[in-house]
């Protein structure tokens, strides 16, 4: 039996305070902003929210979301 502990990215991500994260998912942006999913996508399309696509995932830059919300 090994004492090695596997790295679980989902668990690690939960430990990083939201404001310190570089990116978040659309679902996370909806939860923290209180905006609807359609509104988030509209803001992404208009360029008001900076985002990137990696594979099939759309990741929102947290700094951009914070600026939009006036933080």
C-alpha positions, 0 to 999 in steps of 0.5 A: 500500500502506498502513502502517495496522495493523488492530485485532484484538480477539482479539489485544488480549484475549490481551495483557491479563492475566486478572486485569485483564480485566473479563469472560471467556467461560464457556470461559475460566472453565472453563480458568482455574478447573479447574471443569467447564462444568456447574459454572460454569453452576450457579454462574451460575444460583445467583448465586455467579458474576456474569455478564451476557448481551450478545446471545447471549454469556454473560460472567462477571465476572472479579472474581466468579470470583476471589472464588469461587476465593478469590483 
